[in-house]
């Protein structure tokens, strides 16, 4: 038998993506035995280095195999449910011990843009009556994040804002309170950390959540208004509680996992981008599949309708898990 090296990496990747969830379901491996997927990222650099060192030899393919195997283990672990510890495992172990000065201000316009950019740490977002925003928390030296604000905008970003690898050893903790009397456009970018967002009482025009090697709990159950929802996950996990109101949006999980909790009586239409490395768990909730779309019977005449474009690339999306959403 002759092995075609051009496809060897893909073969190793796909075998591991399928073998790990199968081993878990068969009882040969427990989820606790699956390594924290983000902790494996140094192997990718090692594989690239091996490929460079052996570039002019007959063994140059070994570097690519190591990279493919690492991605395969990471994706297989996520599909098997091993994404729960991403938020803490990808971020630095310490640093957020010194309180920084509380900052606050008012959003006096009819609408406002909110941008939160955190590298390494934890952010908690809540909503309070009025027009006032507030930021407090802890970091390594008690200086706090960079904050810029005016009457219709608020931006909070890590001082180490040069990227994931620059900030990985400098953990921060933020507590952000947003006003309920202003229509908000919320953009959250989280790199290597965890977040808990309860937007109950807020009116949100657009909610854009971007998780990179992070975990998030997003509670929209008591949201007063939501126009559009956009979620992107790269090597992360999300627990999302949807509101009892009609909306449209998109969710993309790349080597990530998403758990959706939907109120009773809400009609769903979930458009999927299916592939051999995708996992969707929609059938048990009474949805009917038509082509690549899962839909609640009678969707077109339902009072409350939620339509989402969902894509799981080496990831998984599940609906109404037994343990619920929100920890």
Steps between C-alpha positions, in 0.01 A plus 500: 500500500633843407414795725443833326682751720300790362193365683674343800451801725129521421468129571664527841287805586170336404583169671568676831197730468278194470688258726503712816121559525445132410736388778317722750158368403626141516634556851867441418585863582327741738459870431721569803785315327486723192775765526408867513490569128649849517798375704608300194573807284882485559501172307390693191811721527716194558354335189572808291855508636554131423379561146750783456791300644426199278395702195773358275474142619270208427346546846371853442141371511532418874454863600176521307380176656559636850304814418215297346493263799489791745209663319330160485530446877379855569199467270420147620516613862258783428257272320513262796406780737847595619459875449380585847839599639617716213445834667728434795753271335595744224564797723781590738465357852533820702536875503144625564541575872527880531180709473514780246309832536132488409410692186151615408316737274172559319367413156262784426419430135206292378741222397857403580776264386666275758838339420667265750838353399656272763822301467534237774259514791138519599229752420153520654242719329172606661231765445378768744222763480585843366766639267816427701774252409751369752825297481691357795713193572856381559820453304870449568594854605171677571518733200201365310411466132502771237159669500370758256144632511273782391126562484431216258788252532701298748815302424687291755813316388795323657816707537696208351314536172761356264339160473445167670862406567586843643223486758492134596689543829315812619154402624235768554156502661238748383149569627309712252155648563305642206192727503153375404362830366719512187478287185832315498722362225720250689828357370692262728839362398645249748842340456599228747257542784143464617196722506156511653248733340151562637336765285160477666308827462720639222398600151763380253505575129794272415690258721832384356694246708846377392666231715855382438617224736232616744177398665184701547160482665259732319155548655254682275185361664385834645626720221255781423589516131750336262532570130789282379727241662843408362727251675841368390697243700853376439607223741243605757172413667174689536184449703232721343148558636278654232213741575129445448489735202552483126851562370753403234870433527795272439719269707831360373704258710848417373642224720248608760178399672169682540208414724173675415212532746169612350178592687198271450274605215768675294514378140846438360656492156866396514687510171808279519824483305552128536829320449661176614659681796175664619272387779141624544260373766162636392284196427408425862316833536238423238662692215455362150788494253446627147824495303752679721234681706343389828161656566221494757176377335280802430792744510350728237185574704655506848472812714865495616759387246876476531703434186873434529770411250714242681837361397710253698843451346666222701253603770159425647170679557238349730148607592347507850751280685373319809727701732373827351705810420669728746698264718 
